[in-house]
């Protein structure tokens, strides 16, 4: 449960970082920051998915 809260906060930080990156970096150079942030966020998402137990409802 704690990891999901961290994930949601991380997602908000991710979106804010993308907005700041979009405003700071010139539009032609935005590709690398977007890819980097997306990969970091994706790895963290996979970590949360693997860390939480899969509970099957019967």
N, C-alpha and C positions, 0 to 999 in steps of 0.2 A: 504494500500500500504506500509506503514511504517513497519507493522508487517511482511510482506513478505520479506522485505529487512533484517529485524532482523532475520527472519527464515533462510535466505540464509547464513548470517554471522554465525548464530548459527550452521548451518550444517557444515560449513568450520571448525569452532572451534571444533565441535564434531569429525570430521575426524582426525584433528590434535591431539586431546586428545587421540583418539584410537591408533594412531601411537605411540605417546609418551608412552602410557600405555603398548603397545606391546613391546617397547624397554626397558622400565624400569622394568616391572613386569616379573617374570619368566613365561615361557609359560604354565606351569601347573596351575598357579594361575591367568590367564588372564580372566577367566570366570566371576568373580564377577565385575571387573571394566567395562567390556563390557556390562553386563546386567544393571548395574547401569546407565551408560551413555545412553544406549538405552532407558531405562524407562524415564529418565529425558527429553531426546529429544522428545520422544513420547508424553509425557504429554504436553510439550510446543507446539508441533504440533497440538494436539487436541484443546488446548486453542486458537491458531490462527484460526483454522477452525471454532470454535464456535463464535469467536469474529467478524470475517468478515461477513458482510451481504451477504446473498445469493440473487443475482440479476438474475432474469430469463429473457432471451431474448425472445422477441415475434416476 
